[in-house]
Every structure is written in structure tokens, then in C-alpha cells.
């Protein structure tokens, strides 16, 4: 669920394993 629109949303909750956060 790493959609370009959801990246910033999921990044805030799963920013421990999200690599796209960078």
C-alpha cells in the first residue's frame, strides 16, 4: 500500500519500516 498518495500518510504511521520515507 505504498501509493504515491499514501506514502506520506503511511510514512507517518509506519515510518519505522518504510524505506520510501526518505
Buried (B, 14 or more C-beta within 10 A) or exposed (E): EEEEEEBEEBBEEEEEEBEEBE
